[in-house]
Amino acid sequence: MKINETIRSRRKQLGLTQEQVAERSGMTLEEYAAYESGTKDFSFSHLFNIAETLGVDISDLLTGE
């Protein structure tokens, strides 16, 4: 599974909106939506913040688990 698919799946499991994850991760909704859709490459700092927000280890995101 690709990183963006793993993130989308986890966000939905938690019942969060894209806006909630974006806000909690310190980015705009537009930035987060681009990451989740796969149209923008992740910056490491944003990826770390998203992992923390979703309660997963960053290595899980990178491996698609």
N, C-alpha and C positions, 0 to 999 in steps of 0.2 A: 504494500500500500504506500502511496506517495505521502509526503509530509502533510500537504494541504488536506488530503483525504482523511488522514489520521486526526488532524486538528478538528476538522468539521465533524467527524464522527464523535469525538470526545465532547465537543461543545454541545452537540445535540443530546448525548447521554446525560449531561449535566443539566439540560433544560435551559441553557443560556442562549441569549440572542447574540448576534455578531456585535451589536452595539455594546452590550455588557462586557464581552471579552475585550473588545477594543479599549473601552474606558479603563477597565481594570489592568490592562497591559500597557497603558500609557501611550496609546496611539489613536489616530483618527479612525473613524468607521471606514473611510475610503481605503486607508492603508491596510487595515485588517481584512476587509473584503477582498482586496487584490491578492493578499497572501493566501487566503482561504480558497479563492477561485483558481489559484495557480498562475495568475497573470503577472505576478511580481515575485522576484527572488527574495527570500527571507534575509534580513540582517540578523546577525548572531544575537545582538541585544534584544531585538524584538522576539526572536524565537525563544530565548531564555525566559522572557516575561510571559509569553503565551503559555509555555510549559508550566510555569509557576501558577498562573491563573487557572489552568485546567487541572492542576494537581497531578501532573505526570512528570516523570524524569525526562530530561531533554534527550537522553539516549534512546528512550522509547519512541520519541517523535522521529528521531533520525533513522531508526531501524524499522519504523512502521508498525510497531507493536501496540 
